[in-house]
Amino acid sequence: MPPDAPDSSFSLAPLEPAVLVSARAEVARAAADPEVQSCAAALARCLPALADPELAEYERLALLGVSAGFVERHLSPHLAAHTAIVPPLIEEIRSVFRKVKRLGMPYSTEEFRLRAFHYGVHKASYLDWQLYLSKELY
């Protein structure tokens, strides 16, 4: 894959209308949940300040997704083993954003926001599997 190409697993294909409605509702629920907000505030300490407000919004939504995943899975935003996923997650969001911008690829900012949120939820699920569930099953 060329160095400037977005990851092959990342798609900018438009989301189906029903998926958009469901994703918006999920983000709204997470943003309104005090436990998720508290977790996101604790994880925000892992983020450096950014000059680009659009990228900062994607990072904030990725953190909100991780926080929703943490709350759902009873993971602590205060344990180093848990917070270790935040820097790589943020770097992945930044990398895809930079590649999309550099290549001038058209994208929907709303869909990018929703995808950032869901990527954060995915990372929390994977962390739970990696640290706990896989060991319980085997």
C-alpha positions as CSV (number, residue, x, y, z in Angstrom):
1,M,0.0,0.0,0.0
2,P,1.4,3.5,-0.9
3,P,2.4,5.5,2.2
4,D,-0.2,8.2,1.6
5,A,-3.1,5.7,1.1
6,P,-5.6,5.5,3.9
7,D,-5.8,2.1,5.7
8,S,-7.6,-0.4,3.5
9,S,-9.9,-1.2,6.5
10,F,-11.0,2.4,6.6
11,S,-13.8,3.3,4.3
12,L,-15.3,6.7,3.5
13,A,-18.3,5.1,1.8
14,P,-21.6,6.8,2.8
15,L,-23.4,5.2,5.7
16,E,-26.9,4.0,5.3
17,P,-29.6,6.4,6.6
18,A,-30.8,3.9,9.3
19,V,-27.2,3.5,10.4
20,L,-26.8,7.2,10.7
21,V,-29.9,7.6,12.8
22,S,-28.9,4.8,15.1
23,A,-25.3,6.1,15.4
24,R,-26.5,9.6,16.2
25,A,-28.8,8.3,19.0
26,E,-25.9,6.2,20.4
27,V,-23.6,9.3,20.5
28,A,-26.3,11.4,22.1
29,R,-26.9,8.8,24.8
30,A,-23.2,8.6,25.6
31,A,-22.8,12.3,25.7
32,A,-25.8,12.6,28.1
33,D,-24.6,9.9,30.5
34,P,-22.9,11.4,33.5
35,E,-20.8,8.2,34.0
36,V,-19.5,8.4,30.4
37,Q,-18.8,12.1,30.8
38,S,-16.8,11.5,34.0
39,C,-14.8,8.7,32.3
40,A,-14.2,11.0,29.2
41,A,-13.0,13.8,31.5
42,A,-10.5,11.4,33.1
43,L,-9.3,10.1,29.8
44,A,-9.0,13.6,28.3
45,R,-5.8,14.1,30.4
46,C,-4.1,11.9,27.8
47,L,-4.8,14.3,25.0
48,P,-2.5,17.2,24.0
49,A,-4.1,20.4,22.9
50,L,-4.7,20.8,19.2
51,A,-4.8,23.8,16.9
52,D,-7.2,22.1,14.4
53,P,-10.7,22.3,15.8
54,E,-12.1,19.7,13.3
55,L,-9.5,17.1,14.3
56,A,-10.0,18.0,18.0
57,E,-13.7,17.2,17.6
58,Y,-12.9,13.8,16.1
59,E,-10.5,13.0,18.9
60,R,-13.2,14.1,21.5
61,L,-15.7,11.7,19.9
62,A,-13.2,8.9,19.8
63,L,-12.6,9.5,23.5
64,L,-16.4,9.6,24.1
65,G,-16.6,6.2,22.4
66,V,-13.8,4.7,24.5
67,S,-15.5,6.1,27.6
68,A,-18.9,4.6,26.6
69,G,-17.1,1.3,26.0
70,F,-15.3,1.5,29.4
71,V,-18.6,2.2,31.2
72,E,-20.4,-0.6,29.5
73,R,-17.5,-3.1,30.3
74,H,-16.7,-1.7,33.8
75,L,-13.2,-0.7,32.8
76,S,-11.5,2.0,34.8
77,P,-10.2,5.2,33.2
78,H,-7.6,5.4,36.0
79,L,-5.7,2.2,35.4
80,A,-2.6,2.4,33.3
81,A,-3.4,-0.9,31.6
82,H,-6.7,0.6,30.4
83,T,-5.5,4.1,29.5
84,A,-2.7,2.7,27.4
85,I,-5.1,2.4,24.5
86,V,-5.8,6.1,24.3
87,P,-2.5,7.4,22.7
88,P,-2.5,4.8,19.9
89,L,-6.2,5.4,19.3
90,I,-5.7,9.1,18.9
91,E,-2.7,8.6,16.7
92,E,-4.8,6.4,14.4
93,I,-7.6,9.0,14.2
94,R,-5.0,11.7,13.4
95,S,-3.3,9.5,10.8
96,V,-6.5,8.7,8.9
97,F,-7.5,12.4,9.1
98,R,-4.2,13.6,7.8
99,K,-4.2,11.1,4.9
100,V,-7.7,12.0,3.9
101,K,-6.9,15.7,4.0
102,R,-3.6,15.3,2.1
103,L,-5.2,13.2,-0.6
104,G,-8.1,15.6,-0.9
105,M,-10.6,12.8,-0.5
106,P,-14.2,13.9,-0.1
107,Y,-15.9,12.9,3.2
108,S,-18.9,13.7,5.3
109,T,-17.7,15.4,8.5
110,E,-20.8,14.0,10.3
111,E,-20.0,10.5,9.2
112,F,-16.3,10.9,10.2
113,R,-17.5,12.0,13.6
114,L,-19.7,9.0,14.0
115,R,-17.0,6.6,12.8
116,A,-14.5,8.1,15.3
117,F,-17.0,7.5,18.1
118,H,-17.6,3.9,17.0
119,Y,-13.9,3.3,16.6
120,G,-13.4,4.3,20.2
121,V,-16.1,1.9,21.3
122,H,-14.4,-0.8,19.2
123,K,-11.1,-0.2,20.9
124,A,-12.6,-0.5,24.4
125,S,-14.2,-3.8,23.4
126,Y,-11.0,-5.1,22.1
127,L,-9.1,-4.0,25.2
128,D,-11.7,-5.9,27.4
129,W,-11.3,-9.0,25.3
130,Q,-7.5,-8.7,25.3
131,L,-7.1,-8.1,29.0
132,Y,-9.9,-10.1,30.6
133,L,-12.3,-12.1,28.5
134,S,-9.8,-14.1,26.4
135,K,-8.1,-15.2,29.7
136,E,-11.4,-16.3,31.2
137,L,-12.3,-18.4,28.3
138,Y,-8.9,-20.1,27.9
